[in-house]
Amino acid sequence: MKKAKPLPLRRIFLIPALLFAISLGGLIWALLVDGPQDVLAALAVGLCLLVPALYAFRRGG
């Protein structure tokens, strides 16, 4: 049986790093803006919850 090749760190941490950056940007944006832009900032913050939930439902877990 072949041993599985380990994944590079870039592949492991790419999506979590992007979710972190988008969420942090949404938090900062929500503090700096008022009005209709608050909805977009809330969506950016909620993205870090939405993506893993969609992934879990898609995999059936």
C-alpha positions, -999 to +999 in steps of 0.1 A: +000+000+000+013+034-009+018+060+018-003+092+012+017+122+003+013+150+029-004+182+017+016+214+015+008+240+041-004+265+015-032+240+005-041+233+041-044+269+053-055+288+021-093+286+027-092+293+065-068+322+059-091+337+033-122+333+055-103+350+084-092+379+062-128+384+048-143+381+083-118+406+098-124+430+070-161+427+075-157+434+113-136+465+106-159+477+078-189+473+101-173+495+127-164+522+101-196+525+080-232+532+086-263+526+065-269+500+038-233+490+038-238+474+072-256+446+054-226+438+033-203+439+063-226+415+081-225+391+052-187+393+051-187+384+088-212+356+084-193+341+056-170+323+080-200+305+094-218+299+061-189+282+042-182+254+067-219+248+072-224+244+034-194+221+032-208+199+061-242+197+045-228+189+011-207+161+025-236+147+045-220+152+079 
